[in-house]
């Protein structure tokens, strides 16, 4: 959700475009949509495999491949997808299955391998960016909650003094 926040200070007019942290702070654990960070069950494993796949894509781009190396890369690609799926929640597994098509029984061409690897790298980078965005939103929500707690700890006009003091004016 993107909203525009505006402050009406006489010193400066600031307009912040982004997620309203006050709205994020109101979210509860019972919200229907799961956080993207919850959908990655094994983040370290997903990061390792993603890094490996990205490196493989660079290798495929850099040098021509013979039949044996293309077959090996096809196997690595299929194994990588299976391993990735183990680290993901069912929703992301289904998405990955829909987006990745298996190779034919023939040896894939260099172009087919590059396309398959690039598609997988792109999907993983999108996943990582989504996780970073979700973490940032969570941090902003936590910060907003902390600010609400600080400012809402005492109602206006009440001091910390105690012992029946209820006046708001200066003591002379």
C-alpha positions in Angstrom: 0.0 0.0 0.0 1.5 3.3 -1.0 0.2 6.5 0.6 1.4 10.1 0.7 2.1 11.6 4.1 2.4 15.3 4.5 3.5 17.3 7.5 2.4 20.8 7.9 5.3 22.3 9.8 5.8 26.0 9.3 9.6 25.4 9.0 9.4 23.0 6.1 6.8 21.0 4.1 7.9 17.4 3.8 6.1 14.9 1.7 7.0 11.3 2.2 5.9 8.8 -0.4 5.8 5.2 0.6 4.3 2.8 3.1 2.6 4.6 6.0 4.3 3.1 9.1 1.3 3.9 11.2 -0.8 1.6 9.0 1.9 -1.1 9.2 1.9 -0.8 13.0 -1.8 -1.6 13.0 -1.3 -5.0 11.3 -1.8 -8.0 13.4 -0.5 -11.6 13.3 -3.9 -12.7 12.1 -3.6 -10.9 8.8 -4.6 -13.1 5.8 -1.5 -12.5 3.7 1.7 -14.0 4.9 4.8 -12.0 5.0 7.3 -12.9 2.3 9.9 -13.5 4.9 7.7 -16.3 6.4 7.4 -17.9 3.0 11.1 -18.7 2.8 11.6 -21.5 5.3 15.3 -21.9 4.8 16.7 -18.5 3.8 20.4 -19.5 4.0 19.9 -22.4 1.7 17.9 -20.3 -0.8 20.7 -17.7 -0.8 23.4 -20.3 -1.4 21.6 -21.9 -4.3 20.7 -18.5 -5.7 24.3 -17.5 -5.7 25.4 -20.7 -7.3 22.8 -20.4 -10.1 23.9 -16.8 -10.8 27.5 -18.0 -11.1 26.4 -20.8 -13.4 24.6 -18.3 -15.6 27.8 -16.2 -15.9 29.7 -19.4 -16.9 27.1 -20.3 -19.5 27.4 -16.8 -21.0 31.2 -16.8 -20.9 32.1 -20.0 -22.9 30.6 -22.3 -25.5 29.5 -25.6 -24.1 29.8 -29.1 -25.5 27.0 -31.7 -25.3 28.3 -33.2 -22.0 28.5 -29.9 -20.2 25.0 -28.8 -21.5 23.6 -32.1 -20.2 25.4 -31.6 -16.9 24.0 -28.0 -16.6 20.5 -29.4 -17.3 20.9 -31.8 -14.4 22.3 -29.0 -12.1 19.4 -26.8 -13.1 16.8 -29.5 -12.2 18.6 -30.3 -9.0 18.8 -26.7 -8.0 15.1 -26.2 -8.5 14.3 -29.2 -6.3 16.6 -28.0 -3.6 15.2 -24.5 -3.8 11.7 -25.9 -3.4 12.7 -27.6 -0.1 13.5 -24.1 1.3 10.3 -22.5 0.3 6.7 -22.5 1.6 4.1 -24.2 -0.6 2.9 -20.9 -2.2 6.4 -20.1 -3.5 7.0 -23.7 -4.6 3.8 -23.6 -6.7 4.9 -20.3 -8.2 8.3 -21.7 -9.0 6.8 -24.8 -10.6 4.5 -22.7 -12.8 7.4 -20.6 -14.0 10.1 -23.2 -14.6 9.5 -25.5 -17.5 11.5 -28.8 -17.8 13.9 -29.2 -20.6 13.1 -31.7 -23.4 14.8 -35.1 -23.5 17.3 -33.8 -26.0 20.5 -32.0 -25.0 19.5 -28.3 -24.5 21.2 -25.6 -26.6 23.4 -22.9 -25.1 20.5 -20.5 -25.6 18.0 -22.7 -23.8 20.3 -23.0 -20.8 20.9 -19.3 -20.7 17.2 -18.5 -20.8 16.4 -21.1 -18.1 19.2 -19.9 -15.9 18.4 -16.2 -16.5 14.7 -16.9 -15.7 15.6 -18.6 -12.4 18.1 -15.9 -11.4 15.5 -13.2 -12.2 12.9 -15.0 -10.1 15.3 -15.4 -7.2 16.4 -11.7 -7.4 12.8 -10.7 -7.3 12.3 -12.9 -4.2 15.3 -11.4 -2.5 14.1 -7.8 -3.2 10.7 -8.7 -1.9 12.2 -10.0 1.3 14.3 -6.9 1.7 11.2 -4.8 1.2 9.2 -6.8 3.7 12.0 -6.5 6.3 12.2 -2.8 5.8 8.4 -2.5 6.2 8.6 -4.6 9.4 11.4 -2.3 10.7 9.3 0.8 9.9 6.3 -0.7 11.6 8.3 -1.5 14.7 9.7 2.0 14.7 6.2 3.4 14.4 5.0 1.2 17.3 7.9 2.4 19.5 7.1 6.0 18.7 3.4 5.4 19.5 4.4 3.9 22.8 6.7 6.8 23.6 4.2 9.5 22.7 1.2 7.6 24.0 2.7 6.6 27.4 1.2 9.7 29.1 -1.9 11.5 28.1 -1.6 15.2 27.4 -1.4 17.3 30.6 -0.3 14.6 32.9 3.2 14.7 34.4 5.2 11.9 35.9 5.3 13.5 39.3 2.6 11.4 41.0 1.1 12.1 44.5 -2.1 13.7 43.2 -0.6 16.4 41.0 -3.0 17.1 38.2 -2.3 20.7 37.1 -0.9 21.5 33.8 0.5 25.0 34.5 3.8 26.1 35.9 4.6 25.7 39.6 5.6 29.0 41.2 
